[in-house]
Amino acid sequence: MPLVALISHQVESLKSAGYSAIQISGETDIDQLKSTSYTHIFITPEMLNTHLEQIIDDTTVNHVFVDESHCVSNW
């Protein structure tokens, strides 16, 4: 899937630059994110409504990026 590949590339680039970045898509085990700090979270639009609040409550997050945000019709 092109979107997931694009996000993976962005996350790997940030990791290689020393940032703690993670990709959250339909394949992500959300429970593994608890009590972890990430400087950058890349999330797919379909995960916003179901998991973003939980992720922010359970982790320390500096930045959240939504790829393909033009797909989001309701914030």
CHARMM internal coordinates of N, CA and C (Angstrom, degrees):
IC EDIT
DIST 1 N 1 CA 1.4333
DIST 1 CA 1 C 1.5366
ANGL 1 N 1 CA 1 C 108.23
DIST 1 C 2 N 1.3202
ANGL 1 CA 1 C 2 N 118.07
DIHE 1 N 1 CA 1 C 2 N 125.20
DIST 2 N 2 CA 1.4738
ANGL 1 C 2 N 2 CA 121.03
DIHE 1 CA 1 C 2 N 2 CA -174.96
DIST 2 CA 2 C 1.5255
ANGL 2 N 2 CA 2 C 114.21
DIHE 1 C 2 N 2 CA 2 C -59.61
DIST 2 C 3 N 1.3461
ANGL 2 CA 2 C 3 N 118.00
DIHE 2 N 2 CA 2 C 3 N -39.36
DIST 3 N 3 CA 1.4612
ANGL 2 C 3 N 3 CA 119.81
DIHE 2 CA 2 C 3 N 3 CA -179.35
DIST 3 CA 3 C 1.5153
ANGL 3 N 3 CA 3 C 111.32
DIHE 2 C 3 N 3 CA 3 C -63.06
DIST 3 C 4 N 1.3091
ANGL 3 CA 3 C 4 N 117.52
DIHE 3 N 3 CA 3 C 4 N -46.88
DIST 4 N 4 CA 1.4603
ANGL 3 C 4 N 4 CA 121.37
DIHE 3 CA 3 C 4 N 4 CA -179.08
DIST 4 CA 4 C 1.5268
ANGL 4 N 4 CA 4 C 110.04
DIHE 3 C 4 N 4 CA 4 C -64.56
DIST 4 C 5 N 1.3078
ANGL 4 CA 4 C 5 N 117.94
DIHE 4 N 4 CA 4 C 5 N -38.22
DIST 5 N 5 CA 1.4653
ANGL 4 C 5 N 5 CA 121.16
DIHE 4 CA 4 C 5 N 5 CA 177.76
DIST 5 CA 5 C 1.5254
ANGL 5 N 5 CA 5 C 110.68
DIHE 4 C 5 N 5 CA 5 C -65.08
DIST 5 C 6 N 1.3171
ANGL 5 CA 5 C 6 N 117.54
DIHE 5 N 5 CA 5 C 6 N -40.22
DIST 6 N 6 CA 1.4618
ANGL 5 C 6 N 6 CA 121.39
DIHE 5 CA 5 C 6 N 6 CA 178.23
DIST 6 CA 6 C 1.5215
ANGL 6 N 6 CA 6 C 110.64
DIHE 5 C 6 N 6 CA 6 C -63.75
DIST 6 C 7 N 1.3278
ANGL 6 CA 6 C 7 N 116.73
DIHE 6 N 6 CA 6 C 7 N -45.84
DIST 7 N 7 CA 1.4583
ANGL 6 C 7 N 7 CA 120.19
DIHE 6 CA 6 C 7 N 7 CA 178.69
DIST 7 CA 7 C 1.5257
ANGL 7 N 7 CA 7 C 110.09
DIHE 6 C 7 N 7 CA 7 C -62.21
DIST 7 C 8 N 1.3132
ANGL 7 CA 7 C 8 N 117.60
DIHE 7 N 7 CA 7 C 8 N -43.67
DIST 8 N 8 CA 1.4701
ANGL 7 C 8 N 8 CA 121.34
DIHE 7 CA 7 C 8 N 8 CA 179.24
DIST 8 CA 8 C 1.5148
ANGL 8 N 8 CA 8 C 111.05
DIHE 7 C 8 N 8 CA 8 C -57.43
DIST 8 C 9 N 1.3037
ANGL 8 CA 8 C 9 N 116.89
DIHE 8 N 8 CA 8 C 9 N -43.43
DIST 9 N 9 CA 1.4682
ANGL 8 C 9 N 9 CA 121.51
DIHE 8 CA 8 C 9 N 9 CA 179.21
DIST 9 CA 9 C 1.5305
ANGL 9 N 9 CA 9 C 110.47
DIHE 8 C 9 N 9 CA 9 C -62.79
DIST 9 C 10 N 1.3320
ANGL 9 CA 9 C 10 N 117.65
DIHE 9 N 9 CA 9 C 10 N -43.64
DIST 10 N 10 CA 1.4621
ANGL 9 C 10 N 10 CA 121.39
DIHE 9 CA 9 C 10 N 10 CA 179.67
DIST 10 CA 10 C 1.5313
ANGL 10 N 10 CA 10 C 110.77
DIHE 9 C 10 N 10 CA 10 C -63.97
DIST 10 C 11 N 1.3212
ANGL 10 CA 10 C 11 N 116.93
DIHE 10 N 10 CA 10 C 11 N -43.09
DIST 11 N 11 CA 1.4593
ANGL 10 C 11 N 11 CA 121.28
DIHE 10 CA 10 C 11 N 11 CA 179.91
DIST 11 CA 11 C 1.5230
ANGL 11 N 11 CA 11 C 110.48
DIHE 10 C 11 N 11 CA 11 C -64.57
DIST 11 C 12 N 1.3072
ANGL 11 CA 11 C 12 N 117.42
DIHE 11 N 11 CA 11 C 12 N -45.54
DIST 12 N 12 CA 1.4692
ANGL 11 C 12 N 12 CA 120.28
DIHE 11 CA 11 C 12 N 12 CA 179.51
DIST 12 CA 12 C 1.5297
ANGL 12 N 12 CA 12 C 111.58
DIHE 11 C 12 N 12 CA 12 C -62.51
DIST 12 C 13 N 1.3180
ANGL 12 CA 12 C 13 N 116.87
DIHE 12 N 12 CA 12 C 13 N -37.79
DIST 13 N 13 CA 1.4735
ANGL 12 C 13 N 13 CA 120.32
DIHE 12 CA 12 C 13 N 13 CA 177.44
DIST 13 CA 13 C 1.5204
ANGL 13 N 13 CA 13 C 111.32
DIHE 12 C 13 N 13 CA 13 C -63.28
DIST 13 C 14 N 1.3279
ANGL 13 CA 13 C 14 N 116.92
DIHE 13 N 13 CA 13 C 14 N -42.89
DIST 14 N 14 CA 1.4635
ANGL 13 C 14 N 14 CA 120.34
DIHE 13 CA 13 C 14 N 14 CA 177.93
DIST 14 CA 14 C 1.5218
ANGL 14 N 14 CA 14 C 111.55
DIHE 13 C 14 N 14 CA 14 C -66.41
DIST 14 C 15 N 1.3192
ANGL 14 CA 14 C 15 N 116.96
DIHE 14 N 14 CA 14 C 15 N -41.21
DIST 15 N 15 CA 1.4647
ANGL 14 C 15 N 15 CA 120.42
DIHE 14 CA 14 C 15 N 15 CA 178.57
DIST 15 CA 15 C 1.5277
ANGL 15 N 15 CA 15 C 110.97
DIHE 14 C 15 N 15 CA 15 C -61.51
DIST 15 C 16 N 1.3241
ANGL 15 CA 15 C 16 N 116.07
DIHE 15 N 15 CA 15 C 16 N -41.71
DIST 16 N 16 CA 1.4701
ANGL 15 C 16 N 16 CA 118.84
DIHE 15 CA 15 C 16 N 16 CA -179.73
DIST 16 CA 16 C 1.5276
ANGL 16 N 16 CA 16 C 111.71
DIHE 15 C 16 N 16 CA 16 C -68.22
DIST 16 C 17 N 1.3383
ANGL 16 CA 16 C 17 N 116.63
DIHE 16 N 16 CA 16 C 17 N -19.15
DIST 17 N 17 CA 1.4670
ANGL 16 C 17 N 17 CA 121.22
DIHE 16 CA 16 C 17 N 17 CA 176.87
DIST 17 CA 17 C 1.5316
ANGL 17 N 17 CA 17 C 111.49
DIHE 16 C 17 N 17 CA 17 C -91.90
DIST 17 C 18 N 1.3363
ANGL 17 CA 17 C 18 N 116.68
DIHE 17 N 17 CA 17 C 18 N 2.54
DIST 18 N 18 CA 1.4517
ANGL 17 C 18 N 18 CA 120.53
DIHE 17 CA 17 C 18 N 18 CA 174.92
DIST 18 CA 18 C 1.5206
ANGL 18 N 18 CA 18 C 116.03
DIHE 17 C 18 N 18 CA 18 C 97.15
DIST 18 C 19 N 1.3144
ANGL 18 CA 18 C 19 N 118.03
DIHE 18 N 18 CA 18 C 19 N 8.31
DIST 19 N 19 CA 1.4674
ANGL 18 C 19 N 19 CA 121.53
DIHE 18 CA 18 C 19 N 19 CA 177.95
DIST 19 CA 19 C 1.5250
ANGL 19 N 19 CA 19 C 110.07
DIHE 18 C 19 N 19 CA 19 C -92.51
DIST 19 C 20 N 1.3195
ANGL 19 CA 19 C 20 N 115.90
DIHE 19 N 19 CA 19 C 20 N 152.80
DIST 20 N 20 CA 1.4631
ANGL 19 C 20 N 20 CA 119.25
DIHE 19 CA 19 C 20 N 20 CA 175.00
DIST 20 CA 20 C 1.5257
ANGL 20 N 20 CA 20 C 107.64
DIHE 19 C 20 N 20 CA 20 C -96.17
DIST 20 C 21 N 1.2997
ANGL 20 CA 20 C 21 N 115.64
DIHE 20 N 20 CA 20 C 21 N 99.65
DIST 21 N 21 CA 1.4615
ANGL 20 C 21 N 21 CA 122.34
DIHE 20 CA 20 C 21 N 21 CA -175.69
DIST 21 CA 21 C 1.5164
ANGL 21 N 21 CA 21 C 109.24
DIHE 20 C 21 N 21 CA 21 C -118.99
DIST 21 C 22 N 1.3301
ANGL 21 CA 21 C 22 N 114.95
DIHE 21 N 21 CA 21 C 22 N 151.92
DIST 22 N 22 CA 1.4589
ANGL 21 C 22 N 22 CA 120.09
DIHE 21 CA 21 C 22 N 22 CA 178.78
DIST 22 CA 22 C 1.5205
ANGL 22 N 22 CA 22 C 109.70
DIHE 21 C 22 N 22 CA 22 C -142.97
DIST 22 C 23 N 1.3032
ANGL 22 CA 22 C 23 N 114.37
DIHE 22 N 22 CA 22 C 23 N 150.81
DIST 23 N 23 CA 1.4655
ANGL 22 C 23 N 23 CA 122.97
DIHE 22 CA 22 C 23 N 23 CA 176.62
DIST 23 CA 23 C 1.5182
ANGL 23 N 23 CA 23 C 108.14
DIHE 22 C 23 N 23 CA 23 C -104.26
DIST 23 C 24 N 1.3353
ANGL 23 CA 23 C 24 N 116.73
DIHE 23 N 23 CA 23 C 24 N 130.62
DIST 24 N 24 CA 1.4618
ANGL 23 C 24 N 24 CA 120.58
DIHE 23 CA 23 C 24 N 24 CA 177.63
DIST 24 CA 24 C 1.5168
ANGL 24 N 24 CA 24 C 107.84
DIHE 23 C 24 N 24 CA 24 C -120.95
DIST 24 C 25 N 1.3177
ANGL 24 CA 24 C 25 N 113.94
DIHE 24 N 24 CA 24 C 25 N 115.19
DIST 25 N 25 CA 1.4603
ANGL 24 C 25 N 25 CA 120.81
DIHE 24 CA 24 C 25 N 25 CA 178.04
DIST 25 CA 25 C 1.5136
ANGL 25 N 25 CA 25 C 107.65
DIHE 24 C 25 N 25 CA 25 C -137.63
DIST 25 C 26 N 1.2952
ANGL 25 CA 25 C 26 N 117.59
DIHE 25 N 25 CA 25 C 26 N -171.74
DIST 26 N 26 CA 1.4550
ANGL 25 C 26 N 26 CA 121.41
DIHE 25 CA 25 C 26 N 26 CA -179.58
DIST 26 CA 26 C 1.5151
ANGL 26 N 26 CA 26 C 113.99
DIHE 25 C 26 N 26 CA 26 C -60.73
DIST 26 C 27 N 1.3210
ANGL 26 CA 26 C 27 N 117.83
DIHE 26 N 26 CA 26 C 27 N -16.21
DIST 27 N 27 CA 1.4590
ANGL 26 C 27 N 27 CA 122.33
DIHE 26 CA 26 C 27 N 27 CA -177.92
DIST 27 CA 27 C 1.5249
ANGL 27 N 27 CA 27 C 112.93
DIHE 26 C 27 N 27 CA 27 C -94.32
DIST 27 C 28 N 1.3296
ANGL 27 CA 27 C 28 N 117.96
DIHE 27 N 27 CA 27 C 28 N -1.21
DIST 28 N 28 CA 1.4561
ANGL 27 C 28 N 28 CA 122.35
DIHE 27 CA 27 C 28 N 28 CA -174.55
DIST 28 CA 28 C 1.5247
ANGL 28 N 28 CA 28 C 111.34
DIHE 27 C 28 N 28 CA 28 C -84.89
DIST 28 C 29 N 1.3266
ANGL 28 CA 28 C 29 N 116.15
DIHE 28 N 28 CA 28 C 29 N 134.92
DIST 29 N 29 CA 1.4626
ANGL 28 C 29 N 29 CA 121.48
DIHE 28 CA 28 C 29 N 29 CA 173.52
DIST 29 CA 29 C 1.5285
ANGL 29 N 29 CA 29 C 107.07
DIHE 28 C 29 N 29 CA 29 C -84.98
DIST 29 C 30 N 1.3264
ANGL 29 CA 29 C 30 N 116.20
DIHE 29 N 29 CA 29 C 30 N 103.17
DIST 30 N 30 CA 1.4578
ANGL 29 C 30 N 30 CA 122.11
DIHE 29 CA 29 C 30 N 30 CA -174.36
DIST 30 CA 30 C 1.5244
ANGL 30 N 30 CA 30 C 111.69
DIHE 29 C 30 N 30 CA 30 C -61.59
DIST 30 C 31 N 1.3170
ANGL 30 CA 30 C 31 N 118.59
DIHE 30 N 30 CA 30 C 31 N -33.45
DIST 31 N 31 CA 1.4630
ANGL 30 C 31 N 31 CA 121.30
DIHE 30 CA 30 C 31 N 31 CA -178.77
DIST 31 CA 31 C 1.5259
ANGL 31 N 31 CA 31 C 112.69
DIHE 30 C 31 N 31 CA 31 C -62.80
DIST 31 C 32 N 1.3283
ANGL 31 CA 31 C 32 N 117.53
DIHE 31 N 31 CA 31 C 32 N -25.23
DIST 32 N 32 CA 1.4610
ANGL 31 C 32 N 32 CA 120.82
DIHE 31 CA 31 C 32 N 32 CA 178.71
DIST 32 CA 32 C 1.5233
ANGL 32 N 32 CA 32 C 112.08
DIHE 31 C 32 N 32 CA 32 C -72.09
DIST 32 C 33 N 1.3259
ANGL 32 CA 32 C 33 N 118.08
DIHE 32 N 32 CA 32 C 33 N -13.47
DIST 33 N 33 CA 1.4596
ANGL 32 C 33 N 33 CA 121.26
DIHE 32 CA 32 C 33 N 33 CA -176.69
DIST 33 CA 33 C 1.5188
ANGL 33 N 33 CA 33 C 113.50
DIHE 32 C 33 N 33 CA 33 C -85.92
DIST 33 C 34 N 1.3195
ANGL 33 CA 33 C 34 N 118.29
DIHE 33 N 33 CA 33 C 34 N -13.59
DIST 34 N 34 CA 1.4594
ANGL 33 C 34 N 34 CA 121.32
DIHE 33 CA 33 C 34 N 34 CA -174.29
DIST 34 CA 34 C 1.5227
ANGL 34 N 34 CA 34 C 111.74
DIHE 33 C 34 N 34 CA 34 C -60.86
DIST 34 C 35 N 1.3192
ANGL 34 CA 34 C 35 N 114.57
DIHE 34 N 34 CA 34 C 35 N 140.50
DIST 35 N 35 CA 1.4660
ANGL 34 C 35 N 35 CA 123.15
DIHE 34 CA 34 C 35 N 35 CA 176.43
DIST 35 CA 35 C 1.5180
ANGL 35 N 35 CA 35 C 112.86
DIHE 34 C 35 N 35 CA 35 C 58.61
DIST 35 C 36 N 1.2842
ANGL 35 CA 35 C 36 N 117.32
DIHE 35 N 35 CA 35 C 36 N 32.52
DIST 36 N 36 CA 1.4520
ANGL 35 C 36 N 36 CA 122.40
DIHE 35 CA 35 C 36 N 36 CA 178.08
DIST 36 CA 36 C 1.5192
ANGL 36 N 36 CA 36 C 108.93
DIHE 35 C 36 N 36 CA 36 C -121.24
DIST 36 C 37 N 1.3025
ANGL 36 CA 36 C 37 N 116.97
DIHE 36 N 36 CA 36 C 37 N 144.43
DIST 37 N 37 CA 1.4578
ANGL 36 C 37 N 37 CA 120.71
DIHE 36 CA 36 C 37 N 37 CA 178.20
DIST 37 CA 37 C 1.5245
ANGL 37 N 37 CA 37 C 109.71
DIHE 36 C 37 N 37 CA 37 C -103.01
DIST 37 C 38 N 1.3179
ANGL 37 CA 37 C 38 N 115.59
DIHE 37 N 37 CA 37 C 38 N 133.96
DIST 38 N 38 CA 1.4585
ANGL 37 C 38 N 38 CA 121.73
DIHE 37 CA 37 C 38 N 38 CA 176.13
DIST 38 CA 38 C 1.5183
ANGL 38 N 38 CA 38 C 107.75
DIHE 37 C 38 N 38 CA 38 C -131.22
DIST 38 C 39 N 1.3106
ANGL 38 CA 38 C 39 N 116.05
DIHE 38 N 38 CA 38 C 39 N 137.38
DIST 39 N 39 CA 1.4587
ANGL 38 C 39 N 39 CA 118.31
DIHE 38 CA 38 C 39 N 39 CA 175.82
DIST 39 CA 39 C 1.5109
ANGL 39 N 39 CA 39 C 111.07
DIHE 38 C 39 N 39 CA 39 C -79.95
DIST 39 C 40 N 1.3253
ANGL 39 CA 39 C 40 N 117.04
DIHE 39 N 39 CA 39 C 40 N -28.12
DIST 40 N 40 CA 1.4647
ANGL 39 C 40 N 40 CA 121.54
DIHE 39 CA 39 C 40 N 40 CA -178.13
DIST 40 CA 40 C 1.5239
ANGL 40 N 40 CA 40 C 110.23
DIHE 39 C 40 N 40 CA 40 C -140.03
DIST 40 C 41 N 1.3314
ANGL 40 CA 40 C 41 N 115.97
DIHE 40 N 40 CA 40 C 41 N 128.88
DIST 41 N 41 CA 1.4580
ANGL 40 C 41 N 41 CA 121.70
DIHE 40 CA 40 C 41 N 41 CA 174.39
DIST 41 CA 41 C 1.5169
ANGL 41 N 41 CA 41 C 107.69
DIHE 40 C 41 N 41 CA 41 C -118.20
DIST 41 C 42 N 1.3225
ANGL 41 CA 41 C 42 N 115.96
DIHE 41 N 41 CA 41 C 42 N 126.32
DIST 42 N 42 CA 1.4612
ANGL 41 C 42 N 42 CA 122.16
DIHE 41 CA 41 C 42 N 42 CA 174.54
DIST 42 CA 42 C 1.5198
ANGL 42 N 42 CA 42 C 106.60
DIHE 41 C 42 N 42 CA 42 C -105.54
DIST 42 C 43 N 1.3194
ANGL 42 CA 42 C 43 N 117.10
DIHE 42 N 42 CA 42 C 43 N 122.49
DIST 43 N 43 CA 1.4613
ANGL 42 C 43 N 43 CA 121.38
DIHE 42 CA 42 C 43 N 43 CA -174.32
DIST 43 CA 43 C 1.5252
ANGL 43 N 43 CA 43 C 109.60
DIHE 42 C 43 N 43 CA 43 C -127.59
DIST 43 C 44 N 1.3036
ANGL 43 CA 43 C 44 N 115.38
DIHE 43 N 43 CA 43 C 44 N 142.70
DIST 44 N 44 CA 1.4596
ANGL 43 C 44 N 44 CA 119.75
DIHE 43 CA 43 C 44 N 44 CA 177.13
DIST 44 CA 44 C 1.5234
ANGL 44 N 44 CA 44 C 109.23
DIHE 43 C 44 N 44 CA 44 C -82.70
DIST 44 C 45 N 1.3190
ANGL 44 CA 44 C 45 N 118.25
DIHE 44 N 44 CA 44 C 45 N 153.36
DIST 45 N 45 CA 1.4675
ANGL 44 C 45 N 45 CA 121.06
DIHE 44 CA 44 C 45 N 45 CA -176.14
DIST 45 CA 45 C 1.5248
ANGL 45 N 45 CA 45 C 114.33
DIHE 44 C 45 N 45 CA 45 C -55.73
DIST 45 C 46 N 1.3265
ANGL 45 CA 45 C 46 N 117.68
DIHE 45 N 45 CA 45 C 46 N -37.36
DIST 46 N 46 CA 1.4576
ANGL 45 C 46 N 46 CA 119.48
DIHE 45 CA 45 C 46 N 46 CA -176.89
DIST 46 CA 46 C 1.5318
ANGL 46 N 46 CA 46 C 112.67
DIHE 45 C 46 N 46 CA 46 C -68.64
DIST 46 C 47 N 1.3169
ANGL 46 CA 46 C 47 N 117.11
DIHE 46 N 46 CA 46 C 47 N -18.18
DIST 47 N 47 CA 1.4601
ANGL 46 C 47 N 47 CA 120.53
DIHE 46 CA 46 C 47 N 47 CA 179.65
DIST 47 CA 47 C 1.5271
ANGL 47 N 47 CA 47 C 112.81
DIHE 46 C 47 N 47 CA 47 C -88.99
DIST 47 C 48 N 1.3196
ANGL 47 CA 47 C 48 N 118.14
DIHE 47 N 47 CA 47 C 48 N -11.27
DIST 48 N 48 CA 1.4641
ANGL 47 C 48 N 48 CA 120.72
DIHE 47 CA 47 C 48 N 48 CA -177.17
DIST 48 CA 48 C 1.5194
ANGL 48 N 48 CA 48 C 112.83
DIHE 47 C 48 N 48 CA 48 C -59.06
DIST 48 C 49 N 1.2997
ANGL 48 CA 48 C 49 N 116.99
DIHE 48 N 48 CA 48 C 49 N -55.15
DIST 49 N 49 CA 1.4668
ANGL 48 C 49 N 49 CA 120.64
DIHE 48 CA 48 C 49 N 49 CA -175.25
DIST 49 CA 49 C 1.5148
ANGL 49 N 49 CA 49 C 112.89
DIHE 48 C 49 N 49 CA 49 C -67.16
DIST 49 C 50 N 1.3041
ANGL 49 CA 49 C 50 N 117.43
DIHE 49 N 49 CA 49 C 50 N -31.93
DIST 50 N 50 CA 1.4586
ANGL 49 C 50 N 50 CA 119.11
DIHE 49 CA 49 C 50 N 50 CA -172.52
DIST 50 CA 50 C 1.5230
ANGL 50 N 50 CA 50 C 114.11
DIHE 49 C 50 N 50 CA 50 C -92.17
DIST 50 C 51 N 1.3430
ANGL 50 CA 50 C 51 N 118.33
DIHE 50 N 50 CA 50 C 51 N -26.55
DIST 51 N 51 CA 1.4636
ANGL 50 C 51 N 51 CA 117.76
DIHE 50 CA 50 C 51 N 51 CA -170.51
DIST 51 CA 51 C 1.5232
ANGL 51 N 51 CA 51 C 116.10
DIHE 50 C 51 N 51 CA 51 C -133.36
DIST 51 C 52 N 1.3085
ANGL 51 CA 51 C 52 N 120.26
DIHE 51 N 51 CA 51 C 52 N -14.53
DIST 52 N 52 CA 1.4602
ANGL 51 C 52 N 52 CA 119.54
DIHE 51 CA 51 C 52 N 52 CA -172.32
DIST 52 CA 52 C 1.5252
ANGL 52 N 52 CA 52 C 112.39
DIHE 51 C 52 N 52 CA 52 C -61.63
DIST 52 C 53 N 1.3165
ANGL 52 CA 52 C 53 N 118.45
DIHE 52 N 52 CA 52 C 53 N -44.10
DIST 53 N 53 CA 1.4694
ANGL 52 C 53 N 53 CA 120.45
DIHE 52 CA 52 C 53 N 53 CA -179.40
DIST 53 CA 53 C 1.5208
ANGL 53 N 53 CA 53 C 111.00
DIHE 52 C 53 N 53 CA 53 C -61.33
DIST 53 C 54 N 1.3155
ANGL 53 CA 53 C 54 N 117.08
DIHE 53 N 53 CA 53 C 54 N -43.46
DIST 54 N 54 CA 1.4660
ANGL 53 C 54 N 54 CA 120.92
DIHE 53 CA 53 C 54 N 54 CA 178.82
DIST 54 CA 54 C 1.5202
ANGL 54 N 54 CA 54 C 110.92
DIHE 53 C 54 N 54 CA 54 C -62.63
DIST 54 C 55 N 1.3102
ANGL 54 CA 54 C 55 N 117.21
DIHE 54 N 54 CA 54 C 55 N -42.07
DIST 55 N 55 CA 1.4638
ANGL 54 C 55 N 55 CA 121.29
DIHE 54 CA 54 C 55 N 55 CA -179.01
DIST 55 CA 55 C 1.5103
ANGL 55 N 55 CA 55 C 110.10
DIHE 54 C 55 N 55 CA 55 C -62.46
DIST 55 C 56 N 1.3199
ANGL 55 CA 55 C 56 N 116.97
DIHE 55 N 55 CA 55 C 56 N -45.79
DIST 56 N 56 CA 1.4584
ANGL 55 C 56 N 56 CA 120.53
DIHE 55 CA 55 C 56 N 56 CA -178.58
DIST 56 CA 56 C 1.5262
ANGL 56 N 56 CA 56 C 110.48
DIHE 55 C 56 N 56 CA 56 C -67.57
DIST 56 C 57 N 1.3234
ANGL 56 CA 56 C 57 N 117.79
DIHE 56 N 56 CA 56 C 57 N -36.12
DIST 57 N 57 CA 1.4655
ANGL 56 C 57 N 57 CA 120.75
DIHE 56 CA 56 C 57 N 57 CA 177.86
DIST 57 CA 57 C 1.5214
ANGL 57 N 57 CA 57 C 112.40
DIHE 56 C 57 N 57 CA 57 C -68.00
DIST 57 C 58 N 1.3182
ANGL 57 CA 57 C 58 N 117.98
DIHE 57 N 57 CA 57 C 58 N -33.05
DIST 58 N 58 CA 1.4618
ANGL 57 C 58 N 58 CA 122.36
DIHE 57 CA 57 C 58 N 58 CA -173.20
DIST 58 CA 58 C 1.5187
ANGL 58 N 58 CA 58 C 114.68
DIHE 57 C 58 N 58 CA 58 C -95.68
DIST 58 C 59 N 1.3181
ANGL 58 CA 58 C 59 N 118.84
DIHE 58 N 58 CA 58 C 59 N -9.98
DIST 59 N 59 CA 1.4609
ANGL 58 C 59 N 59 CA 120.89
DIHE 58 CA 58 C 59 N 59 CA -174.88
DIST 59 CA 59 C 1.5195
ANGL 59 N 59 CA 59 C 110.29
DIHE 58 C 59 N 59 CA 59 C -135.57
DIST 59 C 60 N 1.3062
ANGL 59 CA 59 C 60 N 115.64
DIHE 59 N 59 CA 59 C 60 N 168.44
DIST 60 N 60 CA 1.4511
ANGL 59 C 60 N 60 CA 121.70
DIHE 59 CA 59 C 60 N 60 CA 170.90
DIST 60 CA 60 C 1.5208
ANGL 60 N 60 CA 60 C 106.82
DIHE 59 C 60 N 60 CA 60 C -98.62
DIST 60 C 61 N 1.3252
ANGL 60 CA 60 C 61 N 115.89
DIHE 60 N 60 CA 60 C 61 N 118.56
DIST 61 N 61 CA 1.4584
ANGL 60 C 61 N 61 CA 120.99
DIHE 60 CA 60 C 61 N 61 CA -174.99
DIST 61 CA 61 C 1.5206
ANGL 61 N 61 CA 61 C 109.34
DIHE 60 C 61 N 61 CA 61 C -124.55
DIST 61 C 62 N 1.3260
ANGL 61 CA 61 C 62 N 116.41
DIHE 61 N 61 CA 61 C 62 N 132.80
DIST 62 N 62 CA 1.4585
ANGL 61 C 62 N 62 CA 120.50
DIHE 61 CA 61 C 62 N 62 CA 175.77
DIST 62 CA 62 C 1.5200
ANGL 62 N 62 CA 62 C 112.07
DIHE 61 C 62 N 62 CA 62 C -93.63
DIST 62 C 63 N 1.3248
ANGL 62 CA 62 C 63 N 117.45
DIHE 62 N 62 CA 62 C 63 N -41.08
DIST 63 N 63 CA 1.4644
ANGL 62 C 63 N 63 CA 122.15
DIHE 62 CA 62 C 63 N 63 CA -176.19
DIST 63 CA 63 C 1.5204
ANGL 63 N 63 CA 63 C 110.07
DIHE 62 C 63 N 63 CA 63 C -141.49
DIST 63 C 64 N 1.3302
ANGL 63 CA 63 C 64 N 115.61
DIHE 63 N 63 CA 63 C 64 N 139.44
DIST 64 N 64 CA 1.4556
ANGL 63 C 64 N 64 CA 121.44
DIHE 63 CA 63 C 64 N 64 CA 173.98
DIST 64 CA 64 C 1.5179
ANGL 64 N 64 CA 64 C 107.18
DIHE 63 C 64 N 64 CA 64 C -121.59
DIST 64 C 65 N 1.3222
ANGL 64 CA 64 C 65 N 116.55
DIHE 64 N 64 CA 64 C 65 N 127.93
DIST 65 N 65 CA 1.4545
ANGL 64 C 65 N 65 CA 122.76
DIHE 64 CA 64 C 65 N 65 CA 179.30
DIST 65 CA 65 C 1.5219
ANGL 65 N 65 CA 65 C 108.99
DIHE 64 C 65 N 65 CA 65 C -116.89
DIST 65 C 66 N 1.3243
ANGL 65 CA 65 C 66 N 116.16
DIHE 65 N 65 CA 65 C 66 N 132.27
DIST 66 N 66 CA 1.4544
ANGL 65 C 66 N 66 CA 120.90
DIHE 65 CA 65 C 66 N 66 CA 177.77
DIST 66 CA 66 C 1.5210
ANGL 66 N 66 CA 66 C 107.62
DIHE 65 C 66 N 66 CA 66 C -110.81
DIST 66 C 67 N 1.3223
ANGL 66 CA 66 C 67 N 116.23
DIHE 66 N 66 CA 66 C 67 N 108.34
DIST 67 N 67 CA 1.4549
ANGL 66 C 67 N 67 CA 119.48
DIHE 66 CA 66 C 67 N 67 CA 175.48
DIST 67 CA 67 C 1.5060
ANGL 67 N 67 CA 67 C 109.08
DIHE 66 C 67 N 67 CA 67 C -74.26
DIST 67 C 68 N 1.3122
ANGL 67 CA 67 C 68 N 115.25
DIHE 67 N 67 CA 67 C 68 N 147.38
DIST 68 N 68 CA 1.4482
ANGL 67 C 68 N 68 CA 121.37
DIHE 67 CA 67 C 68 N 68 CA -178.60
DIST 68 CA 68 C 1.5279
ANGL 68 N 68 CA 68 C 111.51
DIHE 67 C 68 N 68 CA 68 C 59.89
DIST 68 C 69 N 1.3390
ANGL 68 CA 68 C 69 N 116.55
DIHE 68 N 68 CA 68 C 69 N 37.66
DIST 69 N 69 CA 1.4644
ANGL 68 C 69 N 69 CA 120.15
DIHE 68 CA 68 C 69 N 69 CA -176.01
DIST 69 CA 69 C 1.5229
ANGL 69 N 69 CA 69 C 112.32
DIHE 68 C 69 N 69 CA 69 C -63.88
DIST 69 C 70 N 1.3217
ANGL 69 CA 69 C 70 N 117.54
DIHE 69 N 69 CA 69 C 70 N -17.43
DIST 70 N 70 CA 1.4712
ANGL 69 C 70 N 70 CA 118.55
DIHE 69 CA 69 C 70 N 70 CA 175.82
DIST 70 CA 70 C 1.5338
ANGL 70 N 70 CA 70 C 111.07
DIHE 69 C 70 N 70 CA 70 C -64.70
DIST 70 C 71 N 1.3340
ANGL 70 CA 70 C 71 N 117.03
DIHE 70 N 70 CA 70 C 71 N -13.41
DIST 71 N 71 CA 1.4635
ANGL 70 C 71 N 71 CA 120.85
DIHE 70 CA 70 C 71 N 71 CA 177.57
DIST 71 CA 71 C 1.5329
ANGL 71 N 71 CA 71 C 111.59
DIHE 70 C 71 N 71 CA 71 C -80.13
DIST 71 C 72 N 1.3233
ANGL 71 CA 71 C 72 N 117.21
DIHE 71 N 71 CA 71 C 72 N -14.80
DIST 72 N 72 CA 1.4550
ANGL 71 C 72 N 72 CA 120.84
DIHE 71 CA 71 C 72 N 72 CA -176.29
DIST 72 CA 72 C 1.5226
ANGL 72 N 72 CA 72 C 108.81
DIHE 71 C 72 N 72 CA 72 C -85.02
DIST 72 C 73 N 1.3297
ANGL 72 CA 72 C 73 N 116.30
DIHE 72 N 72 CA 72 C 73 N 120.50
DIST 73 N 73 CA 1.4533
ANGL 72 C 73 N 73 CA 119.59
DIHE 72 CA 72 C 73 N 73 CA -178.19
DIST 73 CA 73 C 1.5232
ANGL 73 N 73 CA 73 C 112.45
DIHE 72 C 73 N 73 CA 73 C -101.54
DIST 73 C 74 N 1.3355
ANGL 73 CA 73 C 74 N 118.41
DIHE 73 N 73 CA 73 C 74 N -16.21
DIST 74 N 74 CA 1.4611
ANGL 73 C 74 N 74 CA 121.75
DIHE 73 CA 73 C 74 N 74 CA -177.59
DIST 74 CA 74 C 1.5218
ANGL 74 N 74 CA 74 C 108.94
DIHE 73 C 74 N 74 CA 74 C -140.34
DIST 74 C 75 N 1.3154
ANGL 74 CA 74 C 75 N 117.81
DIHE 74 N 74 CA 74 C 75 N 119.53
DIST 75 N 75 CA 1.4677
ANGL 74 C 75 N 75 CA 120.74
DIHE 74 CA 74 C 75 N 75 CA -179.01
DIST 75 CA 75 C 1.4899
ANGL 75 N 75 CA 75 C 109.27
DIHE 74 C 75 N 75 CA 75 C -89.93
END
COOR INIT
IC SEED 1 N 1 CA 1 C
IC BUILD
